[in-house]
Amino acid sequence: MSEKKILIIQTAFIGDVVLTTPLIRATALQYKNAKIDIIVTPVSADILENNPFIRNIIQYDKKNKKSGINDFIKLVKTVKQNHYDLVISPHRSLRSALIAWVSGAPQRIGFNTSAAPYLYTHKVIYHKNLHEIERNLELLQNKGENKKTFIPEIFTNDNDEKQINSYLSEAFVSGSNFIALAPGSVWATKRWPKQYFQKLIKLLSTKNNSIFLIGGIEDQKLCQEISLSQKNVYNTAGLFTLKQTTALLKKCKFIVTNDSAPLHLGVAAKIPVYAIFGPTVPAFGFYPYGENHVIIEHKLECRPCGIHGGPSCPIKTHDCMIKITPEEVYGILKNEVQN
């Protein structure tokens, strides 16, 4: 009997792809010797490099308006030619459902809340009360596995370590304690105020602490404004790949982050994550998974105001973030810093 060919579809945000890595491992364990391919956006592809459970990473730039329809046609052609036996789609968009359907796979599994659930042969209930990792694992329809054994994972390699070590040497980083701060987010209301990050840096600043601001190239300006070119504060936004950033995080004592992708990178790096939640809430299922993590939030009647946050506060206060003071966060971090 030939090896089973499996396709996983996840073209959402970077954090969503990180949260799909437990599903990838679990799929490989459930379907021994299967050939597993995955469709992701180009910005997320780096996360999956070196993943031993993946045969092919198929990149699809769904935001490319110039060649959008042509790219989609090419993708469909590739998917059909691969003759998959099984398609699993944690992504719930109409486009993902269409890709699954046109694959011709005899078994296509998606959530019942998909934009087009009728295009799947098997529909799994999307349980809102579960973490996203556990929801994704439900797609395998294997009730015997302990979901808690599967955690996000990013496979860094020697080259990633070399790049980070070279940076640390060239930047003359001297502090013995490395701390990561991630002030960015696609959604403006998810960002803890930059002046709060500035104050937190001052509270954390000692000769032993080296503070790394991490993020994508789109976060460079924000991180530079926060760093104020202070000694022992390093703006690494946009300098590294996602895998290299994970390699840097592995060297850090902990990370303080908004509800954004670095939260999940921190979990994958196996360091304590201090996650600041404002417009969104942990109950959505995207909190830091596992032990030794801390969620920082204030209970307000206006929370949550949306599944993703938004460009501005609907009631014009942004109290969900403003009321979480730098002194409060530092007080929570104090024992971690002193250990």
Secondary structure, DSSP 4 states (H G I P E B T S, - for coil): -PPPEEEEE--S-HHHHHTTHHHHHHHHHHSTT-EEEEEE-HHHHHHHTT-TT-SEEEE--TT-SSSHHHHHHHHHHHHHHTT-SEEEE---SHHHHHHHHHTT-SEEEEETTSS-GGG-SEEE---TTS-HHHHHHHTTT-TTS-GGG--------HHHHHHHHHHHHHTT---SEEEEEE---SSGGGSPPHHHHHHHHHHH--TTEEEEE---GGGHHHHHHHHTT-TTEEE-TTTS-HHHHHHHHTTSSEEEEESSHHHHHHHHTTS-EEEE-SSS-GGGTTSPPSSS-EEE----TT----SS--SS-TTS--HHHHTS-HHHHHHHHHHHHH-
